[in-house]
Amino acid sequence: MSHSKGWVMIALATGLAGCASSFDKVRDTVAAAPDWYDQRAAEVRGEGYPSVSRIPELEAGERSTAEIDAGREAVAAADALFRMDPRAVPPGLELQEMLAWAEEARAEAEAVANEPGGHLTAEDVAALRALFDRPRAES
């Protein structure tokens, strides 16, 4: 019985040594973590966020909408200059232009196909066949 107790003690000691080395590895890994790791860990824990009670209030002069209106006017003026450029095509307009072009091309193709004299004549067919009429080697 004492002999088996010895083996159990050796197994426990080995297991504890393995756990201790695992804890050391974890401790070393956490200690070697990059700087951003601590910041992200604080975010996950909910630390470092500003308190709603510390939001600054605007002064009376800062509540004016004059600056916002001036900014809107500047944007509108820039937009007008941009739209005067012939290369500035509003979204969707290029689709309308492509569809109009396709309709014109389709109409032209149909007009050519419907012309009575727009096809090959018998002489044209004979000339084309003559191009390929070559003597072949006899076997």
C-alpha contacts under 8 A as a table, 3 or more apart, distances in Angstrom:
res1	aa1	res2	aa2	distance
1	M	4	S	5.28
1	M	5	K	6.24
2	S	5	K	4.87
2	S	6	G	6.25
3	H	6	G	5.24
3	H	7	W	6.74
4	S	7	W	5.13
4	S	8	V	6.34
5	K	8	V	5.08
5	K	9	M	6.22
6	G	9	M	5.09
6	G	10	I	6.19
7	W	10	I	5.03
7	W	11	A	6.11
8	V	11	A	5.06
8	V	12	L	6.15
9	M	12	L	5.09
9	M	13	A	6.06
10	I	13	A	5.10
10	I	14	T	6.11
11	A	14	T	5.14
11	A	15	G	6.10
12	L	15	G	5.01
12	L	16	L	6.05
13	A	16	L	5.14
13	A	17	A	6.10
14	T	17	A	5.08
14	T	18	G	6.23
15	G	18	G	5.06
15	G	19	C	6.28
16	L	19	C	4.99
16	L	20	A	6.04
17	A	20	A	5.02
17	A	21	S	6.16
18	G	21	S	5.18
18	G	22	S	6.19
19	C	22	S	4.95
19	C	23	F	6.17
20	A	23	F	5.11
20	A	24	D	6.17
21	S	24	D	4.94
21	S	25	K	6.17
22	S	25	K	5.04
22	S	26	V	6.30
23	F	26	V	5.10
23	F	27	R	6.08
24	D	27	R	5.03
24	D	28	D	6.03
25	K	28	D	5.09
25	K	29	T	6.07
26	V	29	T	5.05
26	V	30	V	6.19
27	R	30	V	5.26
27	R	31	A	6.15
28	D	31	A	5.04
28	D	32	A	6.12
29	T	32	A	5.12
29	T	33	A	6.24
30	V	33	A	5.18
33	A	37	Y	6.21
34	P	37	Y	5.56
34	P	38	D	7.74
35	D	38	D	6.03
35	D	39	Q	7.21
36	W	39	Q	5.14
36	W	40	R	6.23
37	Y	40	R	5.22
37	Y	41	A	6.06
38	D	41	A	5.01
38	D	42	A	6.15
39	Q	42	A	5.15
39	Q	43	E	6.36
40	R	43	E	4.95
40	R	44	V	6.23
41	A	44	V	5.09
41	A	45	R	6.26
42	A	45	R	5.11
42	A	46	G	6.18
42	A	47	E	5.03
42	A	48	G	6.64
43	E	46	G	4.95
43	E	47	E	5.62
43	E	48	G	6.72
43	E	49	Y	7.66
44	V	47	E	7.56
46	G	49	Y	6.72
50	P	54	R	7.16
51	S	54	R	5.47
51	S	55	I	7.36
52	V	55	I	5.67
58	L	61	G	7.96
58	L	62	E	5.72
58	L	63	R	6.35
59	E	62	E	5.20
59	E	63	R	6.60
60	A	63	R	5.44
60	A	64	S	7.59
61	G	64	S	6.00
64	S	67	E	7.13
65	T	68	I	5.15
65	T	69	D	6.17
66	A	69	D	5.10
66	A	70	A	6.10
67	E	70	A	5.02
67	E	71	G	6.12
68	I	71	G	5.04
68	I	72	R	6.22
69	D	72	R	5.04
69	D	73	E	6.24
70	A	73	E	5.10
70	A	74	A	6.26
71	G	74	A	5.09
71	G	75	V	6.24
72	R	75	V	5.11
72	R	76	A	6.13
73	E	76	A	5.04
73	E	77	A	6.15
74	A	77	A	5.14
74	A	78	A	6.21
75	V	78	A	5.11
75	V	79	D	6.05
76	A	79	D	5.00
76	A	80	A	6.18
77	A	80	A	5.13
77	A	81	L	6.37
78	A	81	L	5.14
78	A	82	F	6.15
79	D	82	F	4.98
79	D	83	R	6.15
80	A	83	R	5.19
80	A	84	M	6.34
81	L	84	M	5.24
81	L	85	D	6.91
82	F	85	D	5.53
82	F	88	A	6.60
83	R	86	P	7.40
83	R	88	A	5.60
83	R	89	V	7.66
84	M	88	A	7.40
85	D	88	A	5.46
86	P	89	V	7.30
89	V	93	L	6.51
89	V	94	E	7.02
90	P	93	L	5.75
90	P	94	E	7.76
91	P	94	E	6.97
92	G	95	L	5.26
92	G	96	Q	6.67
93	L	96	Q	5.09
93	L	97	E	6.28
94	E	97	E	5.00
94	E	98	M	6.13
95	L	98	M	5.06
95	L	99	L	6.16
96	Q	99	L	5.16
96	Q	100	A	6.16
97	E	100	A	5.11
97	E	101	W	6.18
98	M	101	W	5.09
98	M	102	A	6.15
99	L	102	A	5.04
99	L	103	E	6.18
100	A	103	E	5.12
100	A	104	E	6.27
101	W	104	E	5.08
101	W	105	A	6.15
102	A	105	A	5.07
102	A	106	R	6.06
103	E	106	R	5.09
103	E	107	A	6.17
104	E	107	A	5.12
104	E	108	E	6.21
105	A	108	E	5.12
105	A	109	A	6.17
106	R	109	A	5.15
106	R	110	E	6.18
107	A	110	E	5.16
107	A	111	A	6.13
108	E	111	A	5.07
108	E	112	V	6.27
109	A	112	V	5.21
109	A	113	A	6.16
110	E	113	A	5.01
110	E	114	N	6.05
111	A	114	N	5.18
111	A	115	E	6.35
112	V	115	E	5.36
112	V	118	G	6.58
113	A	118	G	6.98
114	N	118	G	7.93
115	E	118	G	5.37
116	P	119	H	7.24
120	L	123	E	7.98
120	L	124	D	5.71
120	L	125	V	6.57
121	T	124	D	5.13
121	T	125	V	6.38
122	A	125	V	5.12
122	A	126	A	6.21
123	E	126	A	5.02
123	E	127	A	6.11
124	D	127	A	5.12
124	D	128	L	6.20
125	V	128	L	5.15
125	V	129	R	6.20
126	A	129	R	5.12
126	A	130	A	6.13
127	A	130	A	5.06
127	A	131	L	6.56
128	L	131	L	5.29
128	L	132	F	7.11
129	R	132	F	5.41
129	R	133	D	6.18
130	A	133	D	4.90
131	L	134	R	7.71
